[in-house]
């Protein structure tokens, strides 16, 4: 049987990446994590590193994650492919300035003001407050008596291979995946995808790929891309007051379900 990328597609995006990137040279990919290791974002980063290294065995790539304080990073400006940061808006701004030209992933802060700054190397994985508000508003348009919130992830989400991700995370980390864990996982997995696609661990190449070419499979059924604000476009999950997963946004019948820019501010120009 002739093996093609199409024939491998049912096995998942990671397998297709391996097939398409068989010629990638040996690479050491160093990531810096800024944040507490007591938070779920760190577990997500650890899971992403674990999966990237499983994939990397076939490609002669090794992923390491070093934890640093904001002060140490700002003072030393270490060589790194990317920075993953769980912190407040002011910390993230300082890090992006200190690491100019290097991707800095925000994996916890939902501040709208942080997105409006449109910092070139600061990419926001979690949905913004405005995205959450728009998702809830769409849901209430059809279900006016509901009490809900919008979230990036849910441990009971099973569509679009989410079941497998939740199972992998629970097996390795020993706890259920939440929003911050998903964001930490996604940041590292996006780095791994960028390394494979660009065949490089150079920060400038990875940043350019993230901003213009990435179409990340976040296990939510649509390609994830970045707006010029640095915000990751993504499908949102609607959760009721009892914590039960009840739906998704964009909400069918209210917005085009593929129009991710119906959630939040779509551009720096608005």
TORKOLLO-877614 format. One record per residue (C-alpha): residue number from 1; x, y, z. Coordinates in Angstrom, 3 decimals, decimal comma. Layout:
N
k: NUM | east: X | north: Y | up: Z
...
END
This chain:
270
k: 1 | east: 0,000 | north: 0,000 | up: 0,000
k: 2 | east: 1,321 | north: 3,472 | up: -0,854
k: 3 | east: 1,556 | north: 5,662 | up: 2,266
k: 4 | east: 0,514 | north: 9,272 | up: 1,873
k: 5 | east: -0,215 | north: 12,148 | up: 4,241
k: 6 | east: -3,901 | north: 11,670 | up: 3,386
k: 7 | east: -3,836 | north: 8,005 | up: 4,376
k: 8 | east: -2,229 | north: 8,950 | up: 7,706
k: 9 | east: -4,771 | north: 11,691 | up: 8,492
k: 10 | east: -7,166 | north: 9,465 | up: 10,467
k: 11 | east: -4,333 | north: 8,699 | up: 12,868
k: 12 | east: -4,188 | north: 12,319 | up: 13,933
k: 13 | east: -2,388 | north: 15,562 | up: 13,198
k: 14 | east: 0,727 | north: 14,578 | up: 15,149
k: 15 | east: 1,315 | north: 11,536 | up: 12,930
k: 16 | east: 0,873 | north: 13,625 | up: 9,792
k: 17 | east: 3,450 | north: 16,095 | up: 11,133
k: 18 | east: 5,892 | north: 13,253 | up: 11,695
k: 19 | east: 5,365 | north: 11,943 | up: 8,191
k: 20 | east: 5,782 | north: 15,356 | up: 6,584
k: 21 | east: 8,860 | north: 16,306 | up: 8,620
k: 22 | east: 11,076 | north: 13,260 | up: 8,323
k: 23 | east: 14,030 | north: 15,358 | up: 7,143
k: 24 | east: 14,155 | north: 17,744 | up: 10,119
k: 25 | east: 17,717 | north: 17,991 | up: 11,479
k: 26 | east: 18,598 | north: 17,271 | up: 15,106
k: 27 | east: 17,503 | north: 20,172 | up: 17,278
k: 28 | east: 17,653 | north: 21,161 | up: 20,931
k: 29 | east: 14,616 | north: 23,288 | up: 21,765
k: 30 | east: 14,908 | north: 25,240 | up: 25,004
k: 31 | east: 11,812 | north: 26,773 | up: 26,561
k: 32 | east: 11,650 | north: 29,076 | up: 29,568
k: 33 | east: 8,706 | north: 28,903 | up: 31,982
k: 34 | east: 7,895 | north: 31,877 | up: 34,183
k: 35 | east: 5,317 | north: 31,204 | up: 36,863
k: 36 | east: 4,451 | north: 29,039 | up: 39,826
k: 37 | east: 4,912 | north: 25,286 | up: 39,554
k: 38 | east: 1,982 | north: 24,896 | up: 41,962
k: 39 | east: -0,502 | north: 26,032 | up: 39,301
k: 40 | east: -2,213 | north: 23,984 | up: 36,623
k: 41 | east: -0,558 | north: 25,986 | up: 33,827
k: 42 | east: 2,710 | north: 24,303 | up: 34,811
k: 43 | east: 1,085 | north: 20,872 | up: 34,525
k: 44 | east: -0,041 | north: 21,812 | up: 31,020
k: 45 | east: 3,475 | north: 22,898 | up: 30,094
k: 46 | east: 4,829 | north: 19,623 | up: 31,489
k: 47 | east: 2,296 | north: 17,645 | up: 29,471
k: 48 | east: 3,172 | north: 19,567 | up: 26,331
k: 49 | east: 6,870 | north: 18,910 | up: 26,889
k: 50 | east: 6,171 | north: 15,211 | up: 27,502
k: 51 | east: 4,251 | north: 14,889 | up: 24,238
k: 52 | east: 6,743 | north: 17,000 | up: 22,272
k: 53 | east: 9,577 | north: 14,728 | up: 23,379
k: 54 | east: 7,646 | north: 11,588 | up: 22,439
k: 55 | east: 7,207 | north: 13,068 | up: 18,984
k: 56 | east: 10,782 | north: 14,347 | up: 19,030
k: 57 | east: 12,249 | north: 10,870 | up: 19,394
k: 58 | east: 11,330 | north: 10,204 | up: 15,774
k: 59 | east: 12,778 | north: 13,520 | up: 14,604
k: 60 | east: 15,917 | north: 13,776 | up: 16,742
k: 61 | east: 14,497 | north: 16,749 | up: 18,635
k: 62 | east: 14,730 | north: 17,346 | up: 22,370
k: 63 | east: 12,552 | north: 19,774 | up: 24,320
k: 64 | east: 13,650 | north: 21,142 | up: 27,684
k: 65 | east: 11,792 | north: 23,539 | up: 29,972
k: 66 | east: 13,691 | north: 25,675 | up: 32,459
k: 67 | east: 11,879 | north: 27,626 | up: 35,144
k: 68 | east: 13,044 | north: 31,196 | up: 35,767
k: 69 | east: 11,787 | north: 34,134 | up: 37,791
k: 70 | east: 10,756 | north: 37,274 | up: 35,898
k: 71 | east: 13,699 | north: 39,143 | up: 37,422
k: 72 | east: 16,252 | north: 36,519 | up: 36,397
k: 73 | east: 14,917 | north: 36,366 | up: 32,869
k: 74 | east: 14,861 | north: 40,143 | up: 32,452
k: 75 | east: 18,414 | north: 40,470 | up: 33,723
k: 76 | east: 20,006 | north: 37,618 | up: 31,766
k: 77 | east: 17,862 | north: 37,435 | up: 28,602
k: 78 | east: 18,661 | north: 33,745 | up: 28,116
k: 79 | east: 18,816 | north: 32,058 | up: 24,730
k: 80 | east: 15,478 | north: 30,318 | up: 24,258
k: 81 | east: 13,128 | north: 29,277 | up: 21,482
k: 82 | east: 10,137 | north: 30,663 | up: 23,393
k: 83 | east: 8,921 | north: 31,766 | up: 26,811
k: 84 | east: 5,746 | north: 30,452 | up: 28,443
k: 85 | east: 4,510 | north: 32,746 | up: 31,197
k: 86 | east: 1,785 | north: 32,493 | up: 33,818
k: 87 | east: 1,527 | north: 35,930 | up: 35,394
k: 88 | east: -0,131 | north: 39,303 | up: 35,626
k: 89 | east: -0,359 | north: 41,774 | up: 32,751
k: 90 | east: 2,504 | north: 43,966 | up: 33,970
k: 91 | east: 4,824 | north: 40,966 | up: 34,277
k: 92 | east: 3,937 | north: 39,799 | up: 30,781
k: 93 | east: 4,638 | north: 43,215 | up: 29,303
k: 94 | east: 8,017 | north: 43,359 | up: 31,020
k: 95 | east: 8,907 | north: 39,880 | up: 29,793
k: 96 | east: 7,942 | north: 40,674 | up: 26,205
k: 97 | east: 10,148 | north: 43,760 | up: 26,279
k: 98 | east: 13,076 | north: 41,881 | up: 27,828
k: 99 | east: 12,741 | north: 39,058 | up: 25,280
k: 100 | east: 12,121 | north: 41,217 | up: 22,222
k: 101 | east: 12,022 | north: 39,033 | up: 19,105
k: 102 | east: 11,222 | north: 35,872 | up: 21,088
k: 103 | east: 7,701 | north: 34,475 | up: 21,420
k: 104 | east: 6,284 | north: 35,064 | up: 24,900
k: 105 | east: 3,129 | north: 33,037 | up: 25,483
k: 106 | east: 0,603 | north: 34,361 | up: 27,978
k: 107 | east: -1,140 | north: 31,278 | up: 29,373
k: 108 | east: -3,263 | north: 32,661 | up: 32,234
k: 109 | east: -4,175 | north: 36,363 | up: 31,901
k: 110 | east: -7,472 | north: 37,312 | up: 30,228
k: 111 | east: -7,025 | north: 41,116 | up: 30,372
k: 112 | east: -8,567 | north: 42,909 | up: 27,408
k: 113 | east: -6,228 | north: 45,873 | up: 27,856
k: 114 | east: -3,238 | north: 43,583 | up: 27,423
k: 115 | east: -4,513 | north: 42,541 | up: 23,997
k: 116 | east: -5,187 | north: 46,133 | up: 22,928
k: 117 | east: -1,480 | north: 46,951 | up: 23,292
k: 118 | east: -0,822 | north: 44,573 | up: 20,351
k: 119 | east: 2,710 | north: 43,711 | up: 21,487
k: 120 | east: 4,450 | north: 42,013 | up: 18,553
k: 121 | east: 5,968 | north: 39,062 | up: 20,411
k: 122 | east: 3,308 | north: 38,549 | up: 23,106
k: 123 | east: 0,818 | north: 35,836 | up: 22,143
k: 124 | east: -2,272 | north: 35,135 | up: 24,226
k: 125 | east: -3,414 | north: 31,526 | up: 24,458
k: 126 | east: -6,353 | north: 31,874 | up: 26,894
k: 127 | east: -9,499 | north: 33,622 | up: 25,663
k: 128 | east: -9,834 | north: 37,267 | up: 26,612
k: 129 | east: -12,531 | north: 38,617 | up: 28,889
k: 130 | east: -14,264 | north: 40,062 | up: 25,807
k: 131 | east: -14,280 | north: 36,651 | up: 24,113
k: 132 | east: -15,872 | north: 35,079 | up: 27,174
k: 133 | east: -18,477 | north: 37,838 | up: 27,381
k: 134 | east: -19,385 | north: 37,498 | up: 23,701
k: 135 | east: -19,684 | north: 33,716 | up: 24,012
k: 136 | east: -22,055 | north: 34,074 | up: 26,965
k: 137 | east: -24,063 | north: 36,766 | up: 25,157
k: 138 | east: -24,497 | north: 34,512 | up: 22,124
k: 139 | east: -25,672 | north: 31,649 | up: 24,311
k: 140 | east: -28,134 | north: 33,846 | up: 26,223
k: 141 | east: -29,565 | north: 35,111 | up: 22,939
k: 142 | east: -30,963 | north: 31,604 | up: 22,418
k: 143 | east: -31,268 | north: 30,625 | up: 26,092
k: 144 | east: -32,229 | north: 33,820 | up: 27,963
k: 145 | east: -32,977 | north: 32,074 | up: 31,264
k: 146 | east: -29,662 | north: 30,271 | up: 31,507
k: 147 | east: -26,828 | north: 30,946 | up: 33,928
k: 148 | east: -23,574 | north: 30,080 | up: 32,231
k: 149 | east: -19,927 | north: 30,931 | up: 31,838
k: 150 | east: -17,569 | north: 30,530 | up: 28,898
k: 151 | east: -14,368 | north: 28,593 | up: 29,283
k: 152 | east: -11,452 | north: 27,482 | up: 27,146
k: 153 | east: -11,568 | north: 23,858 | up: 28,254
k: 154 | east: -13,559 | north: 21,285 | up: 30,202
k: 155 | east: -12,466 | north: 17,856 | up: 31,501
k: 156 | east: -15,670 | north: 16,293 | up: 30,135
k: 157 | east: -15,216 | north: 17,648 | up: 26,617
k: 158 | east: -15,066 | north: 14,648 | up: 24,263
k: 159 | east: -15,490 | north: 15,966 | up: 20,704
k: 160 | east: -12,696 | north: 16,559 | up: 18,175
k: 161 | east: -10,231 | north: 14,198 | up: 19,944
k: 162 | east: -10,661 | north: 16,167 | up: 23,188
k: 163 | east: -11,510 | north: 12,897 | up: 24,944
k: 164 | east: -8,057 | north: 11,543 | up: 24,111
k: 165 | east: -6,314 | north: 14,697 | up: 25,318
k: 166 | east: -8,228 | north: 14,642 | up: 28,584
k: 167 | east: -7,354 | north: 10,978 | up: 29,093
k: 168 | east: -3,655 | north: 11,534 | up: 28,315
k: 169 | east: -3,437 | north: 14,474 | up: 30,672
k: 170 | east: -5,201 | north: 12,666 | up: 33,518
k: 171 | east: -3,010 | north: 9,595 | up: 33,073
k: 172 | east: 0,277 | north: 11,509 | up: 33,106
k: 173 | east: -0,493 | north: 14,417 | up: 35,457
k: 174 | east: -2,942 | north: 12,705 | up: 37,801
k: 175 | east: -5,529 | north: 15,503 | up: 37,693
k: 176 | east: -8,164 | north: 16,707 | up: 35,250
k: 177 | east: -7,205 | north: 19,272 | up: 32,612
k: 178 | east: -8,597 | north: 22,771 | up: 33,189
k: 179 | east: -8,373 | north: 26,034 | up: 31,230
k: 180 | east: -4,879 | north: 27,029 | up: 32,365
k: 181 | east: -3,538 | north: 23,508 | up: 31,865
k: 182 | east: -4,941 | north: 23,481 | up: 28,329
k: 183 | east: -3,276 | north: 26,835 | up: 27,615
k: 184 | east: 0,102 | north: 25,637 | up: 28,920
k: 185 | east: -0,168 | north: 22,442 | up: 26,888
k: 186 | east: -1,200 | north: 24,341 | up: 23,761
k: 187 | east: 1,704 | north: 26,801 | up: 24,023
k: 188 | east: 4,323 | north: 24,046 | up: 24,083
k: 189 | east: 2,610 | north: 22,029 | up: 21,375
k: 190 | east: 2,485 | north: 25,101 | up: 19,130
k: 191 | east: 6,219 | north: 25,538 | up: 19,587
k: 192 | east: 6,736 | north: 21,894 | up: 18,606
k: 193 | east: 4,584 | north: 22,342 | up: 15,512
k: 194 | east: 6,467 | north: 25,500 | up: 14,543
k: 195 | east: 9,827 | north: 23,746 | up: 14,975
k: 196 | east: 8,730 | north: 20,928 | up: 12,686
k: 197 | east: 7,258 | north: 23,203 | up: 10,048
k: 198 | east: 10,163 | north: 25,666 | up: 9,971
k: 199 | east: 12,856 | north: 23,054 | up: 10,644
k: 200 | east: 14,372 | north: 25,593 | up: 13,021
k: 201 | east: 14,669 | north: 26,466 | up: 16,688
k: 202 | east: 15,495 | north: 30,106 | up: 15,914
k: 203 | east: 13,167 | north: 32,473 | up: 17,836
k: 204 | east: 12,613 | north: 34,804 | up: 14,882
k: 205 | east: 11,535 | north: 31,952 | up: 12,602
k: 206 | east: 9,185 | north: 30,545 | up: 15,239
k: 207 | east: 7,636 | north: 33,946 | up: 15,960
k: 208 | east: 7,030 | north: 34,624 | up: 12,266
k: 209 | east: 5,432 | north: 31,203 | up: 11,819
k: 210 | east: 3,164 | north: 31,673 | up: 14,828
k: 211 | east: 1,921 | north: 35,048 | up: 13,644
k: 212 | east: 1,342 | north: 34,202 | up: 9,988
k: 213 | east: 1,146 | north: 30,472 | up: 9,278
k: 214 | east: 0,153 | north: 28,345 | up: 12,231
k: 215 | east: -3,148 | north: 26,470 | up: 12,091
k: 216 | east: -2,968 | north: 24,637 | up: 15,400
k: 217 | east: -5,156 | north: 21,673 | up: 16,271
k: 218 | east: -6,177 | north: 22,524 | up: 19,809
k: 219 | east: -8,589 | north: 19,571 | up: 19,899
k: 220 | east: -11,569 | north: 21,925 | up: 19,584
k: 221 | east: -12,580 | north: 21,197 | up: 16,012
k: 222 | east: -11,233 | north: 24,265 | up: 14,190
k: 223 | east: -7,738 | north: 25,474 | up: 13,255
k: 224 | east: -6,356 | north: 27,874 | up: 15,849
k: 225 | east: -4,633 | north: 30,986 | up: 14,476
k: 226 | east: -3,465 | north: 34,267 | up: 16,004
k: 227 | east: -5,054 | north: 37,653 | up: 15,460
k: 228 | east: -2,868 | north: 40,720 | up: 15,011
k: 229 | east: -3,684 | north: 41,506 | up: 18,653
k: 230 | east: -1,779 | north: 38,347 | up: 19,583
k: 231 | east: -4,989 | north: 36,595 | up: 20,663
k: 232 | east: -5,464 | north: 32,944 | up: 19,744
k: 233 | east: -8,711 | north: 32,379 | up: 17,859
k: 234 | east: -10,551 | north: 29,412 | up: 19,338
k: 235 | east: -13,896 | north: 27,782 | up: 19,967
k: 236 | east: -15,312 | north: 28,436 | up: 23,450
k: 237 | east: -17,102 | north: 25,994 | up: 25,739
k: 238 | east: -20,309 | north: 26,929 | up: 27,569
k: 239 | east: -20,606 | north: 25,615 | up: 31,127
k: 240 | east: -23,694 | north: 25,933 | up: 33,341
k: 241 | east: -23,770 | north: 26,946 | up: 36,998
k: 242 | east: -23,465 | north: 23,319 | up: 38,080
k: 243 | east: -20,236 | north: 22,944 | up: 36,088
k: 244 | east: -21,845 | north: 20,863 | up: 33,337
k: 245 | east: -20,693 | north: 21,331 | up: 29,752
k: 246 | east: -23,753 | north: 22,481 | up: 27,798
k: 247 | east: -22,598 | north: 23,877 | up: 24,472
k: 248 | east: -20,039 | north: 25,682 | up: 22,333
k: 249 | east: -19,533 | north: 29,146 | up: 20,899
k: 250 | east: -19,776 | north: 30,639 | up: 18,340
k: 251 | east: -23,368 | north: 29,542 | up: 18,955
k: 252 | east: -25,204 | north: 27,934 | up: 16,065
k: 253 | east: -28,173 | north: 30,023 | up: 14,971
k: 254 | east: -26,697 | north: 33,198 | up: 16,459
k: 255 | east: -23,359 | north: 33,358 | up: 14,650
k: 256 | east: -21,544 | north: 31,399 | up: 11,986
k: 257 | east: -20,011 | north: 28,539 | up: 13,962
k: 258 | east: -16,761 | north: 28,933 | up: 12,017
k: 259 | east: -16,547 | north: 32,688 | up: 12,641
k: 260 | east: -14,160 | north: 32,742 | up: 15,577
k: 261 | east: -13,803 | north: 36,510 | up: 15,189
k: 262 | east: -17,387 | north: 36,849 | up: 16,429
k: 263 | east: -15,832 | north: 36,346 | up: 19,876
k: 264 | east: -13,884 | north: 39,287 | up: 21,242
k: 265 | east: -12,050 | north: 42,103 | up: 19,453
k: 266 | east: -10,947 | north: 40,758 | up: 16,057
k: 267 | east: -8,190 | north: 43,230 | up: 15,232
k: 268 | east: -5,892 | north: 45,958 | up: 16,491
k: 269 | east: -7,820 | north: 48,292 | up: 14,192
k: 270 | east: -11,040 | north: 48,055 | up: 16,230
END
